[in-house]
Amino acid sequence: MLSGMSTMFWLKRRHLRAELNFWLWAAGADLDDARDLSERIYLLYLVALVGGCLVACWLWILGLVTGAATATDSEMVAITADAAMLIAGAVLALPACAAALWSIRAAWRSPWAASAPDASWLAQTPVALPCWNAIELVPRMAARAILAGAAGYLVAAFAACALAGTATLAMCLPFAVTCSCATAAACAASWLIGIVRLRLTAARRLPLTGIVAAVAIALVVCSGMAIPALSHVARDLIAATPTACAAPLGTAAAALLATAATLPAAASLSVSSLTYEAADAQAYAVRRMALYNPKMYRALIKRKAAARRKPLGHMPRIEGTGTVLARSAISLLRRYDTLPQLLAAGAVLAPAGVGLLTGSLAQTSAALGLLGGAAGGRVLGAACWLLFAINCSELPRTLARTFLDDTANRFMRDHLPVSTPKLLTLDALPGLAVAAIASALVCIPIALTAGAAAALGTCASALALDVAFLLCGALDAAERTPGKLRLSCEGALGVTAVASALLAAMLPTAFAPLAFWAAAGIVAFAVLQAL
């Protein structure tokens, strides 16, 4: 069972060295080049600097937590104590929620995936699969346990200061150990589900995912209902009573048993099943891009995942321009990984723009005399939304994804019997419909408190912003022509924000949707000129 342990440790050491070298490269160092004294002194300097920063950050966060629990008023002391116990009970319920989430992920795909070179190399060496499994599980379980223990210690310190006024190591450690052991048990349980998935055939994996998802939802609901009872357990743990100290030991024993149960389960696995789940080794060659161009790196990883995905659905038999619309709809169905971005653009970015660009901070700042009054509130709100929109510029580009793909493929574009504006309209309708529905579901319930007319106006403003997002993303398809002004997606977002804020400030409140539609019209004119 333990054959090949030294081989696996050697491979894990190689991977850890490569991972450490990756982060040292960002700091201007390299383990392979650290041969002289100055390079080694610089490595020691980096280690001391990172260690000092970690200790300083920990002490700073711990001071913030204990300071937040300090109260002088008797009523505030009681409220803080009740809130601290409720938070501590919720934290004890988090490992169950984490187990549910990790179990669903493990039932959907492999809990870990070796790279293709590692899988092919280890398949030719006498390495026991239980040994292989344990060496992959233990570091993941230890890392999650350490993070959970640190978070539990902070929560215990907050609760101890709220109850007794001081937070000592003896009061905080049992709660932290309990959180750590429960998280380790959750990691081991989800790992066991992933091993069971590997042992099943492809036809039986989908029912397993459904069963695990149903059990996970029930587990999350039960853990939420058990928060009041867990609050009493947390009080006993923070009080450090002898009976409560047995709970961390029991949780640790459960984690060890769950970990040991995964090893015999892996004994009957074939190497071919692990090789089939092997990760793409080509992604490691571009990992440095994650530091200096994270958006490009994420796009590359998503593109590789989409290339491995099996196609969903079939193209309907439609003639004429309906073919373009049908292709856009089937593209949205097959690229379901873009649905969260479409929903974020419609449910977060557009409603926030309606609220901030119309001056939601103006009345508050005018009443309190802050931010330079109403005008300052409008300027600050528009600036905040603009910065938010520019940082999330991939959301507008997602709305125009199909159009950008069609225009980038020159062979396909030359054979489409539609003009560029019509192609943009047909390609964008499915994604725009998803974003518009998300905007309506968020804006209408919020604005109904001010009346039906206000709800319809808010919904119309959000729809105008969705159209503007689509047009901003479509500007990436414009060709670079010397002497011709070409707006980027970020520049078009800036024009939209400035035009909407200025027109909304000049128009009455009832005509605020006209400001957003006028801004969308300005961007549409820029798109027509560029394309």
C-alpha positions as CSV (number, residue, x, y, z in Angstrom):
1,M,0.0,0.0,0.0
2,L,2.9,2.3,0.7
3,S,5.0,1.3,-2.3
4,G,6.4,4.3,-4.2
5,M,6.1,6.7,-1.3
6,S,9.5,8.2,-2.0
7,T,8.7,8.7,-5.7
8,M,5.5,10.6,-4.9
9,F,7.3,12.7,-2.3
10,W,10.0,13.5,-5.0
11,L,7.3,14.5,-7.5
12,K,5.4,16.6,-4.9
13,R,8.7,18.4,-3.9
14,R,9.3,19.2,-7.6
15,H,5.9,20.7,-8.0
16,L,6.2,22.7,-4.8
17,R,9.6,24.1,-5.9
18,A,8.1,25.1,-9.3
19,E,5.2,26.8,-7.5
20,L,7.5,28.6,-5.1
21,N,9.7,29.7,-8.1
22,F,6.6,31.0,-9.8
23,W,5.9,33.5,-7.0
24,L,9.5,34.3,-6.5
25,W,9.7,35.3,-10.1
26,A,7.1,38.0,-9.4
27,A,9.4,39.3,-6.6
28,G,12.5,39.4,-8.9
29,A,14.2,36.2,-7.6
30,D,14.8,32.7,-8.8
31,L,15.7,29.6,-7.0
32,D,17.7,28.3,-9.9
33,D,19.9,31.4,-10.1
34,A,20.4,31.8,-6.4
35,R,24.0,30.6,-6.4
36,D,26.1,33.4,-5.0
37,L,25.8,35.0,-1.6
38,S,24.0,38.2,-2.6
39,E,21.1,36.2,-4.3
40,R,20.8,34.0,-1.2
41,I,20.7,37.0,1.1
42,Y,18.0,38.5,-1.1
43,L,16.0,35.3,-0.7
44,L,16.4,35.5,3.1
45,Y,15.3,39.1,2.9
46,L,12.1,38.1,1.0
47,V,11.3,35.3,3.5
48,A,11.8,37.7,6.4
49,L,9.7,40.4,4.7
50,V,6.8,38.1,3.9
51,G,6.9,36.6,7.3
52,G,6.9,40.0,9.0
53,C,4.0,41.1,6.8
54,L,2.0,38.1,7.7
55,V,2.6,38.5,11.4
56,A,1.8,42.3,11.2
57,C,-1.4,41.7,9.2
58,W,-2.5,39.0,11.7
59,L,-1.9,41.3,14.7
60,W,-3.7,44.1,12.9
61,I,-6.7,42.0,12.0
62,L,-6.8,40.6,15.5
63,G,-6.7,44.1,17.0
64,L,-9.5,45.2,14.7
65,V,-11.7,42.2,15.7
66,T,-11.1,42.7,19.5
67,G,-11.6,46.4,19.2
68,A,-14.9,46.0,17.4
69,A,-16.2,43.8,20.3
70,T,-15.4,46.5,22.9
71,A,-18.4,48.5,24.0
72,T,-19.0,50.8,27.0
73,D,-22.8,51.0,27.0
74,S,-24.6,48.2,28.8
75,E,-27.2,47.8,26.0
76,M,-24.5,47.7,23.4
77,V,-22.6,45.1,25.4
78,A,-25.7,42.8,25.4
79,I,-26.3,43.4,21.7
80,T,-22.7,42.7,20.9
81,A,-22.7,39.5,23.0
82,D,-25.8,38.2,21.3
83,A,-24.5,39.0,17.8
84,A,-21.1,37.4,18.6
85,M,-22.8,34.2,19.7
86,L,-24.9,34.2,16.6
87,I,-21.8,34.7,14.4
88,A,-20.0,32.0,16.2
89,G,-22.9,29.6,15.7
90,A,-23.0,30.5,12.0
91,V,-19.2,29.8,11.7
92,L,-19.7,26.4,13.2
93,A,-22.3,25.7,10.5
94,L,-19.9,26.8,7.7
95,P,-18.0,23.5,7.5
96,A,-21.2,21.7,6.7
97,C,-22.0,24.3,4.0
98,A,-18.4,23.9,2.7
99,A,-18.8,20.1,2.7
100,A,-22.0,20.5,0.6
101,L,-20.2,22.8,-1.9
102,W,-17.1,20.7,-2.2
103,S,-19.1,17.5,-2.5
104,I,-21.1,18.9,-5.4
105,R,-17.9,20.0,-7.1
106,A,-16.3,16.6,-6.5
107,A,-19.4,14.8,-7.9
108,W,-19.3,16.9,-11.0
109,R,-15.6,16.5,-11.8
110,S,-12.6,14.9,-10.3
111,P,-11.4,16.2,-6.9
112,W,-7.9,16.5,-8.2
113,A,-6.4,16.0,-11.6
114,A,-2.8,15.2,-12.3
115,S,-1.2,16.8,-15.4
116,A,-0.8,14.6,-18.4
117,P,3.0,14.1,-18.1
118,D,2.6,13.2,-14.4
119,A,-0.1,10.7,-15.1
120,S,1.7,9.0,-18.0
121,W,5.0,8.9,-15.9
122,L,3.3,7.5,-12.7
123,A,1.5,4.9,-14.7
124,Q,4.8,3.3,-15.6
125,T,6.2,3.4,-12.0
126,P,5.2,1.0,-9.1
127,V,3.3,3.6,-7.1
128,A,0.3,2.4,-5.0
129,L,-2.8,4.4,-5.8
130,P,-3.8,4.7,-2.1
131,C,-0.3,6.4,-1.5
132,W,-0.9,8.6,-4.5
133,N,-4.3,9.5,-3.2
134,A,-3.1,10.3,0.3
135,I,-0.3,12.5,-0.7
136,E,-2.7,14.6,-2.8
137,L,-5.4,14.8,-0.1
138,V,-3.3,15.6,3.0
139,P,-1.9,19.0,1.8
140,R,-5.3,20.2,0.6
141,M,-6.9,19.1,3.9
142,A,-4.1,20.7,5.9
143,A,-4.3,24.1,4.0
144,R,-8.1,24.3,4.5
145,A,-7.8,23.3,8.1
146,I,-5.2,26.1,8.8
147,L,-7.4,28.7,7.1
148,A,-10.5,27.6,9.0
149,G,-8.6,27.6,12.3
150,A,-7.3,31.1,11.7
151,A,-10.8,32.4,10.9
152,G,-12.2,30.5,13.9
153,Y,-9.6,32.0,16.2
154,L,-10.7,35.5,15.0
155,V,-14.4,34.8,15.6
156,A,-13.6,33.3,19.0
157,A,-11.6,36.4,20.0
158,F,-14.5,38.6,19.0
159,A,-16.9,36.5,21.0
160,A,-14.6,36.3,24.0
161,C,-14.1,40.1,24.1
162,A,-17.9,40.5,23.8
163,L,-18.6,38.1,26.7
164,A,-15.7,38.4,29.1
165,G,-13.9,41.5,27.9
166,T,-10.6,39.7,27.2
167,A,-9.5,37.1,24.7
168,T,-6.9,34.6,25.8
169,L,-5.3,31.7,24.0
170,A,-7.1,29.2,26.3
171,M,-10.5,30.7,25.4
172,C,-10.0,30.9,21.6
173,L,-8.0,27.8,20.9
174,P,-10.8,25.1,21.4
175,F,-13.2,27.0,19.1
176,A,-10.4,27.3,16.5
177,V,-9.5,23.6,16.7
178,T,-13.1,22.7,16.3
179,C,-13.4,24.8,13.1
180,S,-10.2,23.4,11.8
181,C,-11.1,19.7,12.4
182,A,-14.6,20.2,11.0
183,T,-13.2,21.7,7.9
184,A,-10.7,18.9,7.5
185,A,-13.5,16.4,7.9
186,A,-15.6,18.2,5.2
187,C,-12.6,18.1,2.8
188,A,-12.1,14.4,3.4
189,A,-15.8,13.6,2.9
190,S,-15.9,15.5,-0.4
191,W,-12.8,13.8,-1.5
192,L,-14.4,10.4,-0.8
193,I,-17.3,11.4,-3.0
194,G,-14.9,12.3,-5.8
195,I,-13.2,8.9,-5.5
196,V,-16.6,7.2,-5.7
197,R,-17.3,9.3,-8.9
198,L,-14.0,8.0,-10.4
199,R,-15.1,4.4,-9.8
200,L,-18.4,4.9,-11.6
201,T,-19.0,4.8,-15.3
202,A,-19.9,7.9,-17.3
203,A,-23.6,6.9,-17.4
204,R,-23.8,6.7,-13.6
205,R,-22.0,10.0,-12.8
206,L,-24.9,12.2,-13.6
207,P,-27.3,10.5,-11.1
208,L,-24.6,10.7,-8.5
209,T,-24.3,14.4,-9.1
210,G,-28.1,14.8,-8.6
211,I,-28.1,12.7,-5.4
212,V,-25.2,14.6,-4.0
213,A,-26.8,18.0,-4.9
214,A,-30.0,17.0,-3.2
215,V,-28.2,15.9,0.0
216,A,-26.0,19.0,-0.1
217,I,-29.0,21.3,-0.2
218,A,-30.6,19.4,2.7
219,L,-27.4,19.7,4.6
220,V,-27.2,23.5,4.1
221,V,-30.8,23.9,5.2
222,C,-30.3,21.8,8.3
223,S,-27.1,23.6,9.2
224,G,-28.9,26.9,8.9
225,M,-31.7,25.7,11.1
226,A,-29.1,24.5,13.7
227,I,-27.4,27.8,14.1
228,P,-29.2,28.6,17.4
229,A,-28.2,25.3,18.9
230,L,-24.6,25.8,17.6
231,S,-24.5,29.1,19.3
232,H,-24.8,27.4,22.7
233,V,-22.1,25.0,21.6
234,A,-19.9,27.9,20.7
235,R,-20.5,29.5,24.1
236,D,-19.4,26.4,25.8
237,L,-16.3,26.1,23.6
238,I,-15.3,29.7,24.3
239,A,-15.9,29.2,28.0
240,A,-13.5,26.3,27.7
241,T,-15.5,23.9,29.9
242,P,-14.1,20.3,30.1
243,T,-17.1,18.7,28.5
244,A,-16.9,21.1,25.5
245,C,-13.3,20.3,24.9
246,A,-14.3,16.8,23.9
247,A,-16.0,18.1,20.8
248,P,-12.7,19.1,19.0
249,L,-11.3,15.6,19.7
250,G,-14.4,13.9,18.3
251,T,-14.3,16.0,15.2
252,A,-10.6,15.3,14.7
253,A,-11.3,11.5,15.0
254,A,-14.1,11.8,12.5
255,A,-11.7,13.6,10.1
256,L,-9.1,10.9,10.5
257,L,-11.7,8.2,9.9
258,A,-13.0,9.9,6.8
259,T,-9.4,10.4,5.5
260,A,-8.6,6.7,6.1
261,A,-11.8,5.7,4.3
262,T,-10.6,7.3,1.1
263,L,-7.5,5.1,0.9
264,P,-9.1,1.7,0.5
265,A,-11.6,3.3,-1.9
266,A,-8.7,4.3,-4.1
267,A,-7.1,0.8,-4.1
268,S,-9.5,-0.5,-6.8
269,L,-9.1,2.5,-9.0
270,S,-7.4,2.0,-12.4
271,V,-4.6,4.3,-13.5
272,S,-6.5,4.8,-16.7
273,S,-9.3,6.5,-14.8
274,L,-6.9,9.0,-13.3
275,T,-5.2,9.5,-16.6
276,Y,-8.5,10.3,-18.3
277,E,-9.1,13.0,-15.7
278,A,-5.6,14.5,-16.3
279,A,-5.3,18.2,-16.5
280,D,-4.0,20.1,-19.5
281,A,-0.2,20.6,-19.0
282,Q,-0.1,23.4,-21.6
283,A,-1.7,25.7,-19.1
284,Y,1.4,25.6,-16.9
285,A,3.4,27.3,-19.7
286,V,1.4,30.5,-19.5
287,R,0.9,30.7,-15.7
288,R,3.1,33.8,-15.5
289,M,0.4,35.6,-17.5
290,A,-1.8,35.3,-14.5
291,L,0.3,38.0,-12.8
292,Y,0.7,40.7,-15.5
293,N,-2.5,40.0,-17.5
294,P,-5.0,38.1,-15.4
295,K,-7.9,38.8,-17.7
296,M,-6.1,37.2,-20.7
297,Y,-5.1,34.2,-18.6
298,R,-8.7,33.6,-17.4
299,A,-10.0,34.0,-21.0
300,L,-7.4,31.4,-22.1
301,I,-8.4,28.9,-19.5
302,K,-12.1,29.3,-20.3
303,R,-11.3,28.9,-24.0
304,K,-9.5,25.6,-23.3
305,A,-12.3,24.4,-21.1
306,A,-14.9,25.3,-23.9
307,A,-12.8,23.4,-26.4
308,R,-13.0,20.2,-24.4
309,R,-16.8,20.6,-23.8
310,K,-19.2,18.4,-25.8
311,P,-21.7,20.4,-28.0
312,L,-25.2,20.8,-26.7
313,G,-28.3,20.9,-28.9
314,H,-28.6,21.1,-32.7
315,M,-29.1,23.9,-35.1
316,P,-32.7,24.1,-36.2
317,R,-33.5,24.1,-39.9
318,I,-34.2,27.8,-40.6
319,E,-33.5,29.8,-43.8
320,G,-32.6,33.4,-44.2
321,T,-31.6,35.8,-41.5
322,G,-33.2,33.5,-38.9
323,T,-30.2,31.3,-39.2
324,V,-28.0,33.9,-37.7
325,L,-30.4,34.3,-34.8
326,A,-30.7,30.5,-34.3
327,R,-26.9,30.2,-34.3
328,S,-26.6,32.9,-31.7
329,A,-29.1,31.2,-29.5
330,I,-27.4,27.8,-29.8
331,S,-24.0,29.5,-29.1
332,L,-25.4,30.9,-25.9
333,L,-26.7,27.5,-24.9
334,R,-23.4,25.9,-25.6
335,R,-21.4,28.6,-23.9
336,Y,-23.3,28.4,-20.6
337,D,-20.2,29.5,-18.7
338,T,-21.0,33.1,-19.9
339,L,-24.4,33.1,-18.2
340,P,-23.1,34.4,-14.9
341,Q,-21.4,37.3,-16.6
342,L,-24.7,38.1,-18.5
343,L,-26.6,38.0,-15.3
344,A,-24.0,40.1,-13.5
345,A,-24.3,42.8,-16.3
346,G,-28.0,42.8,-16.1
347,A,-28.6,42.3,-12.3
348,V,-25.6,44.2,-10.9
349,L,-24.0,46.6,-13.3
350,A,-27.1,48.1,-14.9
351,P,-29.2,48.6,-11.7
352,A,-26.1,50.2,-10.0
353,G,-25.7,52.5,-12.9
354,V,-29.4,53.5,-12.8
355,G,-29.1,54.3,-9.1
356,L,-25.7,56.1,-9.1
357,L,-25.9,58.0,-12.4
358,T,-29.3,59.4,-11.6
359,G,-28.0,60.8,-8.3
360,S,-29.0,58.4,-5.6
361,L,-26.3,59.9,-3.3
362,A,-27.3,63.5,-4.1
363,Q,-30.2,63.8,-1.6
364,T,-28.3,62.1,1.2
365,S,-25.2,64.3,0.7
366,A,-27.3,67.4,0.4
367,A,-29.2,66.6,3.7
368,L,-26.0,65.8,5.6
369,G,-23.9,68.5,4.0
370,L,-21.3,66.0,2.9
371,L,-19.4,65.4,-0.4
372,G,-20.0,69.0,-1.5
373,G,-23.8,68.8,-1.4
374,A,-26.1,67.4,-4.2
375,A,-23.6,68.2,-7.0
376,G,-20.8,66.4,-5.2
377,G,-23.0,63.4,-4.5
378,R,-23.8,63.1,-8.2
379,V,-20.2,63.4,-9.3
380,L,-19.0,60.9,-6.7
381,G,-21.8,58.4,-7.6
382,A,-21.0,58.7,-11.3
383,A,-17.3,58.3,-10.7
384,C,-17.8,55.3,-8.5
385,W,-20.0,53.6,-11.1
386,L,-17.5,54.4,-13.8
387,L,-14.6,52.9,-12.0
388,F,-16.7,49.8,-11.2
389,A,-17.8,49.5,-14.8
390,I,-14.2,49.8,-16.2
391,N,-12.9,47.2,-13.8
392,C,-15.8,44.9,-14.9
393,S,-15.4,45.6,-18.7
394,E,-15.5,41.9,-19.5
395,L,-19.2,42.0,-18.7
396,P,-20.1,44.4,-21.6
397,R,-17.9,42.4,-23.9
398,T,-19.8,39.2,-23.0
399,L,-23.0,40.7,-24.3
400,A,-21.3,41.1,-27.7
401,R,-19.3,37.9,-27.6
402,T,-21.1,36.1,-30.5
403,F,-20.8,39.3,-32.7
404,L,-17.1,39.6,-31.9
405,D,-16.5,35.9,-32.7
406,D,-18.3,36.3,-36.1
407,T,-16.4,39.4,-37.1
408,A,-13.1,37.9,-36.1
409,N,-13.8,34.9,-38.3
410,R,-13.3,36.6,-41.7
411,F,-14.2,33.5,-43.7
412,M,-17.6,33.3,-42.0
413,R,-18.2,37.0,-42.1
414,D,-17.7,37.3,-45.8
415,H,-20.3,34.7,-46.5
416,L,-23.1,36.0,-44.2
417,P,-25.8,37.8,-46.3
418,V,-26.5,40.5,-43.7
419,S,-25.1,43.9,-43.0
420,T,-22.9,44.6,-39.9
421,P,-25.6,46.4,-37.9
422,K,-28.1,43.6,-38.6
423,L,-25.5,41.0,-37.7
424,L,-24.9,42.8,-34.4
425,T,-28.6,42.9,-33.7
426,L,-29.2,39.2,-34.5
427,D,-26.1,38.0,-32.6
428,A,-26.9,40.0,-29.5
429,L,-30.6,39.4,-29.1
430,P,-30.3,36.2,-26.9
431,G,-27.7,37.6,-24.6
432,L,-29.4,40.9,-24.4
433,A,-32.7,39.2,-23.5
434,V,-31.0,37.4,-20.6
435,A,-29.5,40.6,-19.3
436,A,-32.7,42.6,-19.7
437,I,-34.7,39.9,-17.8
438,A,-32.2,40.0,-15.0
439,S,-32.4,43.8,-14.9
440,A,-36.2,43.7,-14.7
441,L,-36.2,41.2,-11.9
442,V,-33.9,43.4,-9.9
443,C,-35.1,46.9,-10.7
444,I,-38.9,46.4,-10.7
445,P,-39.2,45.0,-7.1
446,I,-36.9,47.7,-5.8
447,A,-38.7,50.6,-7.6
448,L,-42.3,49.3,-6.9
449,T,-42.2,51.0,-3.5
450,A,-42.2,54.4,-5.3
451,G,-45.1,53.4,-7.6
452,A,-45.7,51.6,-10.9
453,A,-44.5,54.6,-13.0
454,A,-41.2,54.7,-11.2
455,A,-40.7,51.0,-11.6
456,L,-41.3,51.2,-15.3
457,G,-38.9,54.2,-15.6
458,T,-36.2,52.3,-13.7
459,C,-36.7,49.2,-15.8
460,A,-36.5,51.3,-19.0
461,S,-33.3,53.0,-17.8
462,A,-31.7,49.6,-17.0
463,L,-32.7,48.3,-20.4
464,A,-31.0,51.4,-22.0
465,L,-27.8,50.6,-20.1
466,D,-27.9,47.0,-21.2
467,V,-28.1,48.2,-24.8
468,A,-25.3,50.6,-24.2
469,F,-23.2,47.8,-22.7
470,L,-23.8,45.7,-25.8
471,L,-22.7,48.6,-28.1
472,C,-19.6,49.3,-25.9
473,G,-18.5,45.7,-26.3
474,A,-19.2,45.7,-30.0
475,L,-16.6,48.5,-30.5
476,D,-13.8,45.9,-30.1
477,A,-14.7,44.6,-33.5
478,A,-13.8,48.0,-35.2
479,E,-10.7,48.0,-37.4
480,R,-7.9,50.3,-36.6
481,T,-7.8,52.9,-39.4
482,P,-5.2,55.7,-39.4
483,G,-6.7,59.1,-38.9
484,K,-10.0,57.7,-37.7
485,L,-11.2,58.1,-34.1
486,R,-11.9,54.7,-32.6
487,L,-13.3,54.3,-29.1
488,S,-12.5,51.3,-27.0
489,C,-15.0,49.5,-24.8
490,E,-13.7,51.4,-21.7
491,G,-13.8,54.7,-23.5
492,A,-17.4,54.1,-24.6
493,L,-18.3,53.2,-21.0
494,G,-16.9,56.6,-19.9
495,V,-18.9,58.4,-22.6
496,T,-22.0,56.5,-21.4
497,A,-21.4,57.4,-17.8
498,V,-20.7,61.1,-18.4
499,A,-23.6,61.6,-20.8
500,S,-26.1,59.8,-18.7
501,A,-25.1,61.7,-15.5
502,L,-25.1,65.1,-17.2
503,L,-28.5,64.6,-18.9
504,A,-30.1,63.0,-15.8
505,A,-29.0,66.1,-13.8
506,M,-30.6,68.5,-16.3
507,L,-33.8,66.5,-16.9
508,P,-36.6,66.1,-14.4
509,T,-36.8,62.9,-12.4
510,A,-39.7,61.5,-14.5
511,F,-37.7,61.8,-17.7
512,A,-34.5,60.1,-16.4
513,P,-34.9,57.2,-18.8
514,L,-34.4,59.6,-21.7
515,A,-31.0,60.4,-20.4
516,F,-29.9,56.8,-20.6
517,W,-31.4,56.2,-24.0
518,A,-29.7,59.4,-25.3
519,A,-26.4,58.1,-24.0
520,A,-27.1,54.7,-25.7
521,G,-27.8,56.6,-28.9
522,I,-24.5,58.4,-28.7
523,V,-22.7,55.1,-28.3
524,A,-24.7,53.7,-31.2
525,F,-23.6,56.5,-33.4
526,A,-20.0,55.8,-32.5
527,V,-20.5,52.1,-33.3
528,L,-22.0,52.9,-36.7
529,Q,-19.1,55.2,-37.6
530,A,-16.5,52.6,-36.4
531,L,-18.1,49.6,-38.1
